[in-house]
Amino acid sequence: MKARVTISIDEELLAEIQQAVEAGAARSVSDWFSMIAKMQVRQESLADVMADILEETGGPPTEEEKAWAMNALGLSPSPTAAH
């Protein structure tokens, strides 16, 4: 079920949104706002998940942990490649 809301935005922004709709980015201005709102909600949810993970693991990875992960993934140059 959808609810109707009224918002106020700058005319320039509305013109850009209308151009995006005309280009096929969304079916309507309303759909465009719904799409953007969903993206924002997902982003905030992911940020909450990341904050929880960092809290549980003691914070962001250290440089040593990053180096280990890069090496384990085969993304760091091998020690002999520099010679």
DAFENRA-V890154 format. One record per residue. N is the residue number from 1. RES is the residue in one letter. OMEGA is omega in whole degrees, -180 to 180 (NA if undefined). Layout:
BEGIN
N,RES,OMEGA  N,RES,OMEGA
END
This chain:
BEGIN
1,M,-179  2,K,176  3,A,179  4,R,177  5,V,177  6,T,178  7,I,175  8,S,178  9,I,177  10,D,-179  11,E,-180  12,E,179  13,L,178  14,L,179  15,A,179  16,E,179  17,I,179  18,Q,176  19,Q,178  20,A,178  21,V,179  22,E,179  23,A,177  24,G,-180  25,A,178  26,A,-179  27,R,-177  28,S,176  29,V,179  30,S,178  31,D,179  32,W,179  33,F,178  34,S,180  35,M,-179  36,I,179  37,A,178  38,K,179  39,M,-180  40,Q,179  41,V,179  42,R,-180  43,Q,179  44,E,178  45,S,178  46,L,178  47,A,177  48,D,179  49,V,-180  50,M,178  51,A,178  52,D,180  53,I,-180  54,L,179  55,E,-179  56,E,-176  57,T,177  58,G,176  59,G,-179  60,P,-180  61,P,176  62,T,177  63,E,178  64,E,179  65,E,177  66,K,-180  67,A,179  68,W,-179  69,A,179  70,M,179  71,N,-179  72,A,179  73,L,-179  74,G,-177  75,L,179  76,S,179  77,P,179  78,S,-178  79,P,-178  80,T,-178  81,A,-178  82,A,-177  83,H,NA
END
